[in-house]
């Protein structure tokens, strides 16, 4: 997943969480002017996935 956030203040820094980089980058570009220090984007690997009410845990590579 990709997390879009800012570091312009101490609270409520996460602006959005996305499942693909294209959507995250588009949102980052849209929100950039609203924050003094801009908006950051970080990929964050999650070792599990929930689908159809079930959950799969991935261990290892």
N, C-alpha and C positions, 0 to 999 in steps of 0.2 A: 504494500500500500504506500501511498505518498501523502505526506502531511504538509499542509501549507500553513505557515505561522508567521508571526512578527515578533520582534524583540523591542518594540517601542515603549512597552510598559510592563509592569510586573505581573499583571493578571490577565486572564482570558486571552492567552496568546494564540491558541489554535484556532485557525479560521476555517479549515476544512480538511477532510480526509477523503482520499480518492483511491479508486482501484486501478487507475491507469495514468500514466504520465502525461498524456495529451490533455486530459481534463484538468489535472493539477496545474500544468503550465499555463493553460488558458485562464484559470482562476487567479493564479499568481499575478499574471500580467494585468488582469482587470483590477485587482485590489492594490497593486503596488503604489499608486499615487496617494492612497488614503492614509499611509503610514509614514512617519518621519524617517524611519530607517529602512523603508522598503518592506518587502515580504519575502520570506525564505521558503524553500522547498527542500524537503528531505525524504529520500526513500527509506522505508522502514519495513524490513522483512518480518513477516508474521508466520510462524511455523505451523499454523493450523488454518483450516477453512471450514466454515459452516455452510452446508448445503442441504436443502430439503429437510430441515429440522435435525439433521445429523451432523456430527463433527468428525473430521479426520485430523489426526495429529501426525505431522511429518517429523521424523527424527533423522538427523544426519543430513547429508547433501542431497 
